[in-house]
């Protein structure tokens, strides 16, 4: 059986087996964690492990067997603490004094348990071949074929779809948590500083300015509190949904309800991802991106992990090496944070499906981070490096230094040993990127005015991860079929289906195709659709918008059901995920407004 939402097809049954076993561990831990929370006991360590482990089960991660096996070994330790937290006092292995008079486990006890697990993490050895073999044997019971035979195709398909949606949501939270928490802390300091400024004022100025300053402080504190509540509610939602899936006998109707809830969870996770990205990198602004060549040694960065790109640029500036982006990293050029980086010189190449052809022709070293990795060709494999161990032995994983940053020595050596670009080709292409930030309100207003006078018929959103098969040309034909009266907005690397043809300008004075960034930045598109509908007093499905999603990978599945939770119908293509049978397809259409792509022109005219 092919992966339900696969990204890279490889003959690698070991990692498939281990990922399914790891997901089983995540469900069991979530079941205990959900029970513990009902008893008033929660652990940040358990929640953090779950977010990281769930993301590690993604078919997009392309992790090696040893890395996944290490997650499983650590999962055993986390399960033990989750189980202890879930037990009532009368059944607990802990002494009676570990609980308060209401039977709730004391926070100090939880902290001690967490410290024991952290020490256990440090002592966990690298999995041996014997360890992996035992896990592979255990994992056979959780392989897709085994679950399909036990559950039947409808429950199996729903289960896989829910898991994919939750994996996308957990991945967003896992990547966003660090910067979201930094934002809460920094904005708290800002509020405190504003209040302290009142103390230095004269009584007269204090009386005059206090209401205004207090209003600003209240707004900051309210925003931080709302963000915290959303984050932790989303974590709780992921835990509760996985706990539901831990029961193999969950009824079909309950699975549909869980999928609907998973869509809401995914929408929240996209919102948090945008909150964190705006704090760290600033609001995107349209900027021209150079796509030619710049004379000099170079590194190509591929992926959507901007933190890794930031570290690479720090080192590249020190070594005077030029950095080019490819794939979804194109969005970095539009942010104020990366616009300051002198060594970020341009963009090279398209989506991950063209990796082998494009990487083979790049004259420098290559660093991939948080992106699907195809097996490299022998010609460039020695110059290719990854942020994590992959299933490809020829791709070297960068070591991590004591400060938590990547050691880029090998990447820099590879760049210096390569030819680099011999001459500059000063080709400026005004790629339509950066419109998901400060430009939004202005564009919404322009679009609403144009719609009222029939200059604009609707806005078409094309979102998702590019499909790896050139024969599946649905989105190529979709872009070609867009009427002159439409505006297209792209999110994710599906944008590369429109090629490098010149993009015409609409009557609005805007490029016909605008880009809103990485797939992780999709909340910008959701906000735009909501604001556009609100401006026209036509919310949700009544708004003159259409969403088309290229579903290939869990994050794109997560976005589909996030959109459905907001009331937007979604056309999914270029073909149905393998785990959807006819009954599921009909139910998704009726219950969620999710339908399969057919003919692009017909689909465009359907609304």
Residue pairs with C-beta under 8 A, 6 or more apart in sequence:
1 144
1 145
1 148
1 578
2 9
2 578
3 9
3 16
3 59
3 144
3 578
4 144
4 157
4 160
4 161
4 164
4 577
4 578
4 579
5 59
5 160
5 164
5 551
5 552
5 553
5 554
5 556
5 557
5 577
5 579
6 59
6 552
6 553
7 59
7 60
7 62
7 352
7 372
7 465
7 468
7 552
7 553
8 59
8 62
8 372
8 373
8 374
8 468
9 468
10 375
10 391
12 391
14 65
14 132
14 136
15 62
15 63
15 64
15 65
15 68
15 391
16 143
17 135
17 136
17 139
17 140
17 143
18 65
18 68
18 69
18 72
18 132
18 135
18 136
18 139
19 56
19 57
19 58
19 59
19 68
20 57
20 139
20 142
20 143
20 144
21 72
21 135
21 138
21 139
21 142
22 53
22 56
22 57
22 68
22 71
22 72
22 75
23 54
23 57
23 142
23 163
24 139
24 142
25 53
25 72
25 75
25 76
25 79
26 50
26 53
26 54
26 57
26 75
26 242
27 242
27 243
27 245
27 246
28 79
28 246
29 46
29 49
29 50
29 75
29 78
29 79
29 82
30 50
30 238
30 239
30 240
30 242
30 243
30 246
31 242
31 243
31 246
32 79
32 82
32 83
32 85
32 86
33 42
33 43
33 46
33 47
33 50
33 82
33 85
33 86
33 239
33 243
34 239
34 240
34 243
35 86
35 243
36 42
36 43
36 82
36 85
36 86
36 105
37 236
37 239
39 85
39 86
39 88
39 103
39 104
39 105
40 102
40 104
40 105
41 85
41 86
41 104
41 105
41 110
42 85
42 110
43 81
43 82
43 85
43 110
43 113
43 114
44 114
45 78
45 81
45 114
45 117
45 118
46 78
46 81
46 82
46 85
47 235
47 239
48 177
49 74
49 75
49 78
50 78
50 170
50 238
50 239
50 242
51 170
51 173
51 174
51 177
51 235
51 238
52 71
52 174
53 71
53 74
53 75
54 166
54 167
54 170
54 171
54 174
54 238
54 242
55 61
55 167
55 170
55 171
55 174
56 63
56 67
56 68
56 71
57 167
58 167
58 171
58 553
58 554
59 553
59 554
60 371
60 372
60 553
60 554
60 555
61 388
62 372
62 373
62 390
62 391
62 392
63 388
63 389
63 390
63 391
64 389
64 390
64 391
65 132
65 391
66 126
66 127
66 132
66 389
67 388
67 389
69 127
69 131
69 132
69 135
70 124
70 126
70 127
72 127
72 135
73 124
73 127
73 131
74 120
74 121
74 124
77 117
77 120
77 121
77 124
78 117
80 117
81 113
81 114
81 116
81 117
84 92
84 93
84 94
84 113
85 105
85 110
85 113
87 93
87 94
88 103
89 96
89 98
89 99
89 103
92 98
92 99
94 105
94 109
98 105
98 106
98 109
99 105
99 106
100 106
127 135
140 146
144 156
144 160
147 156
147 159
147 248
148 156
150 248
151 159
151 248
153 581
153 583
153 584
154 252
154 581
154 583
154 584
155 250
155 252
155 255
156 579
157 579
157 580
157 581
157 584
158 252
158 255
158 256
158 259
158 584
159 245
159 255
160 577
160 579
161 259
161 557
161 561
161 577
161 579
161 580
161 584
162 241
162 245
162 255
162 258
162 259
162 262
163 245
164 554
164 557
164 558
165 259
165 262
165 263
165 265
165 266
165 554
165 557
165 558
165 561
166 238
166 241
166 242
166 262
166 265
166 266
166 558
167 554
167 558
168 266
168 269
168 554
168 555
168 556
168 557
168 558
168 559
169 234
169 238
169 262
169 265
169 266
169 268
169 269
169 558
170 238
170 269
171 554
171 555
171 558
172 266
172 269
172 270
172 272
172 273
172 520
172 555
172 558
173 231
173 234
173 235
173 238
173 269
173 272
173 273
175 273
175 276
175 305
175 370
175 520
176 269
176 272
176 273
176 275
176 276
176 277
177 231
177 276
178 276
178 307
179 276
179 277
179 279
179 280
180 227
180 231
180 272
180 275
180 276
180 279
182 279
182 280
183 224
183 227
183 275
183 276
183 279
183 280
184 224
184 227
184 228
186 279
187 220
187 223
187 224
188 220
188 221
188 224
190 220
191 217
191 220
191 221
191 224
194 213
194 216
194 217
194 220
195 213
195 214
195 217
197 213
198 206
198 209
198 210
198 213
201 209
227 272
227 275
230 268
230 271
230 272
231 272
233 268
234 265
234 268
234 269
234 272
237 261
237 262
237 264
237 265
237 268
238 265
241 258
241 261
241 262
241 265
244 250
244 254
244 258
245 258
250 258
256 587
256 591
259 561
259 592
260 561
260 564
260 565
260 591
260 592
262 561
263 561
263 562
263 563
263 564
263 565
263 592
264 562
264 565
266 558
266 559
266 561
266 562
266 565
267 523
267 526
267 562
267 563
267 565
267 566
269 558
269 562
270 520
270 522
270 523
270 526
270 558
270 559
270 562
271 523
271 526
273 520
273 521
273 523
274 521
274 523
274 524
277 306
277 520
277 521
278 437
280 306
280 337
281 306
281 332
281 335
281 336
281 337
281 338
282 335
282 336
282 337
282 437
283 335
283 336
283 437
283 438
284 331
284 334
284 335
284 433
284 434
284 435
284 436
284 437
284 438
284 517
284 521
284 524
285 334
285 335
285 336
285 339
285 434
285 437
285 438
285 439
286 334
286 432
286 433
286 434
286 435
286 439
287 333
287 334
287 339
287 433
287 434
288 428
288 429
288 430
288 431
289 330
289 333
289 346
289 347
289 429
289 430
289 431
289 433
290 345
290 346
290 347
290 426
290 427
290 428
290 429
291 346
291 347
291 348
291 427
291 428
291 429
291 431
291 500
292 346
292 424
292 425
292 426
292 427
292 428
293 421
293 423
293 424
293 425
293 427
294 322
294 345
294 346
294 421
294 424
295 420
295 421
295 422
295 423
295 424
296 320
296 321
296 322
296 420
296 421
297 320
297 321
297 322
297 364
297 415
297 416
297 418
297 420
298 321
298 322
298 323
298 324
298 345
298 362
298 363
298 364
298 365
298 415
298 418
298 420
298 421
299 312
299 316
299 321
299 322
299 323
299 324
299 364
299 365
299 366
299 367
299 411
299 412
299 414
299 415
300 323
300 324
300 325
300 326
300 348
300 349
300 359
300 362
300 364
300 365
300 366
300 367
301 308
301 309
301 312
301 323
301 324
301 325
301 326
301 329
301 367
301 368
301 369
302 325
302 326
302 327
302 329
302 349
302 352
302 355
302 359
302 366
302 367
302 368
302 369
302 371
303 309
303 327
303 328
303 329
303 368
303 369
303 370
303 371
303 387
304 327
304 328
304 329
304 331
304 370
304 371
304 518
304 519
304 520
305 369
305 370
305 371
305 387
306 329
306 332
306 338
308 367
308 369
308 370
308 387
308 406
309 323
309 325
309 329
309 332
309 338
309 369
310 337
310 338
311 405
311 406
311 408
312 323
312 367
312 406
312 408
312 411
313 323
313 338
313 341
313 343
313 344
315 408
315 411
315 412
316 322
316 323
316 343
316 412
317 341
317 342
317 343
319 412
319 415
319 416
320 343
321 343
321 364
321 412
321 415
321 416
322 343
322 345
322 420
322 421
323 341
323 343
323 344
323 345
324 345
324 346
324 347
324 348
324 362
324 364
325 332
325 333
325 344
325 346
325 347
325 348
326 347
326 348
326 349
326 350
326 358
327 349
327 350
327 351
327 352
327 371
327 493
328 371
328 492
328 493
328 517
328 518
328 519
329 347
330 347
330 431
330 433
330 515
331 433
331 434
331 515
331 517
331 518
331 521
332 338
332 344
333 339
333 344
333 347
333 433
333 434
334 433
334 434
334 437
334 517
335 434
338 344
347 431
348 358
348 362
349 358
349 359
349 362
350 358
350 466
350 493
350 496
351 465
351 466
351 493
351 494
351 496
351 497
352 371
352 372
352 374
352 465
352 466
352 468
352 493
353 466
353 467
353 468
353 469
353 470
354 496
355 373
355 374
356 374
356 376
356 377
359 366
359 376
359 377
359 380
359 384
360 377
360 379
360 380
362 380
363 418
363 419
363 420
363 421
364 383
364 414
364 415
364 418
364 420
365 383
365 384
365 385
365 411
365 412
365 413
365 414
365 415
365 418
366 380
366 383
366 384
366 385
367 385
367 386
367 387
367 398
367 408
367 411
368 384
368 385
368 386
368 387
368 395
369 386
369 387
370 387
372 553
373 386
373 390
373 392
373 395
375 392
375 394
376 384
376 392
376 394
376 395
378 394
381 392
381 394
381 395
382 394
382 414
383 414
383 417
383 418
384 394
384 395
384 396
385 395
385 396
385 397
385 398
385 410
385 411
385 414
386 395
386 396
386 397
386 398
387 397
387 398
387 406
388 397
389 397
390 397
396 410
398 406
398 407
398 408
398 410
398 411
399 406
399 407
400 406
400 407
401 407
429 500
430 511
431 515
432 503
432 511
432 513
432 514
432 515
433 515
433 517
434 515
434 517
435 443
435 489
435 514
435 515
435 516
436 491
436 515
436 516
436 517
436 521
436 524
436 525
436 528
437 524
440 524
440 527
440 528
440 531
441 531
443 510
443 514
443 528
444 528
444 531
444 532
444 535
445 535
446 508
446 509
446 510
447 456
447 459
447 487
447 508
447 532
448 532
448 535
448 536
450 456
450 507
450 508
451 457
451 458
451 536
451 544
452 536
454 485
455 485
455 507
455 508
456 485
456 486
456 487
456 506
456 507
456 508
456 544
457 483
457 485
457 486
457 544
458 485
458 486
458 544
458 545
458 546
458 607
459 486
459 487
459 488
459 489
459 529
459 532
459 544
459 545
459 546
460 482
460 486
460 487
460 488
460 489
460 545
460 546
460 548
460 604
461 488
461 489
461 490
461 491
461 525
461 529
461 545
461 546
461 547
461 548
462 475
462 478
462 479
462 488
462 489
462 490
462 491
462 494
462 495
462 497
462 548
462 550
463 490
463 491
463 492
463 494
463 519
463 522
463 525
463 547
463 548
463 549
463 550
463 556
463 559
464 491
464 492
464 494
464 519
464 549
464 550
464 551
464 552
464 556
464 559
464 560
465 492
465 493
465 494
465 519
465 550
465 551
465 552
465 553
465 555
465 556
466 475
466 492
466 493
466 494
466 496
466 497
466 550
466 552
467 474
467 475
467 550
467 552
467 574
468 552
472 574
472 575
473 574
474 573
474 574
474 597
474 600
475 494
475 497
475 548
475 550
475 573
475 574
476 497
476 498
476 499
477 600
478 497
478 548
478 600
478 603
478 604
479 488
479 497
479 498
479 513
480 600
481 600
481 601
481 604
482 488
482 512
482 604
483 604
484 506
486 512
486 604
487 506
487 508
487 510
487 512
487 514
488 512
488 513
488 514
489 513
489 514
489 515
489 516
489 525
489 528
490 498
490 513
490 514
490 515
490 516
491 515
491 516
491 517
491 518
491 519
491 521
491 522
491 524
491 525
491 559
492 518
492 519
492 522
492 550
492 556
493 519
494 550
495 513
495 515
497 550
498 513
503 511
503 512
503 513
504 511
504 512
505 511
505 512
506 512
516 522
516 524
516 525
516 528
517 524
519 555
519 556
519 559
520 555
522 559
522 562
526 562
526 563
526 566
529 543
529 545
529 547
529 566
529 568
530 539
530 566
532 543
532 544
532 545
533 539
533 540
533 542
533 543
533 545
536 543
536 544
538 544
539 567
540 566
540 567
540 568
541 567
541 568
541 569
541 593
543 568
545 568
546 569
546 571
546 604
546 607
547 563
547 568
547 569
547 570
547 571
548 570
548 571
548 573
548 597
548 603
549 556
549 559
549 560
549 563
549 570
549 571
549 572
549 573
550 556
550 573
550 574
551 557
551 560
551 572
551 573
551 577
557 577
560 570
560 572
560 594
561 592
561 594
563 570
564 570
564 592
564 593
564 594
567 593
568 593
569 593
569 594
569 595
569 607
570 592
570 593
570 594
570 595
571 595
571 596
571 597
571 603
572 594
572 595
572 596
572 597
573 596
573 597
574 597
575 596
575 597
576 585
576 596
580 588
585 595
585 596
588 594
588 595
589 595
597 603
